[in-house]
């Protein structure tokens, strides 16, 4: 299932939806180091590139403890 993308959609939301479609619970996955979550984030990136090549992913810097910063899906403005 590919949801309709909107500006400022957190990449984690897209990844959580993909995991749920596969029968996995995002909330049960370890947040840190988060290997399982990283796999679903990568899958979300792949599907995003296939479904909306104009969209881009922007991430905040990592936190002081090495955790990934929050990432968001951005779409170009329509003229």
HELIX and SHEET records of a PDB file:
HELIX    1   1 UNK A   11  UNK A   21  1                                  11    
HELIX    2   2 UNK A   26  UNK A   28  5                                   3    
HELIX    3   3 UNK A   35  UNK A   51  1                                  17    
SHEET    1   A 3 UNK A   9  UNK A  10  0                                        
SHEET    2   A 3 UNK A  71  UNK A  74 -1                                        
SHEET    3   A 3 UNK A  56  UNK A  59 -1                                        
END                                                                             
